Amino acid sequence: MTKPPAVLPIEALVDVADIVVECAPGKLVRSIVAPFVTSGRIAVVVSVGALLDNEDLIELARRNGGQIVVPTGALIGLDAVTAAAVGTIHSVRMVTRKPPLGLAGAPYIVEHNIDIEGITEPLRVFEGAARDAAKGFPANLNVAVALSLAGIGPDRTTLEIWADPTVTRNTHRVEVESDSARFSMSIENIPSENPKTGMITALSVIACLRKLRAPLRVGT
């Protein structure tokens, strides 16, 4: 059997792989995910915010026996949120603080002419629903969409985003009120070479892939 080349065009991936890991710009998510779930295979989606514009991919996976997997990424506690969602979640609120460089160039920042260069104290640049945050900060807030999909959805999950020159790590704090538990969680992620995302996101994908075939799976 001829060994496939190390680099393939997107449209050829489905012919040689059982699992695809998407870590591309959101506009490419559909072209990567659709062939795999249509073929009953697994697509691990990192640009989870793009799923909000391609929700039919979930139905496509259901009809064909495929699966879309969203790794935990840069957040903690999604297991607890998923469990609470089996009951009733009353509210989910997330506050994100990032060094200004990590938010520079985001569409929302540009469109609203928000000046975050040279600020010397924290500046709140966004407050609203996770769905709107995903559109305004597509390279920054996939974590908020993952949280919303685990819980009460992108329209009821509320979010604050701060450009904060006093922090050096991407910081997320989540507060959940439900009929089964009240809990909060906080994580400070070390940025990767890309200041818009953290090192732990890549490690989360590796852990997710290992868990798919592990003889012992820990966590919901």
Secondary structure as UniProt FT lines:
FT   HELIX           10..15
FT   STRAND          19..22
FT   HELIX           26..28
FT   HELIX           29..38
FT   TURN            39..40
FT   STRAND          42..45
FT   HELIX           48..53
FT   HELIX           56..64
FT   STRAND          67..69
FT   TURN            73..74
FT   HELIX           78..86
FT   STRAND          89..98
FT   HELIX           100..103
FT   TURN            104..105
FT   HELIX           107..111
FT   TURN            112..113
FT   TURN            117..118
FT   STRAND          123..129
FT   HELIX           130..136
FT   TURN            138..140
FT   HELIX           142..150
FT   TURN            151..152
FT   TURN            154..156
FT   STRAND          157..163
FT   TURN            165..166
FT   STRAND          170..178
FT   STRAND          182..189
FT   TURN            195..196
FT   HELIX           199..212
//
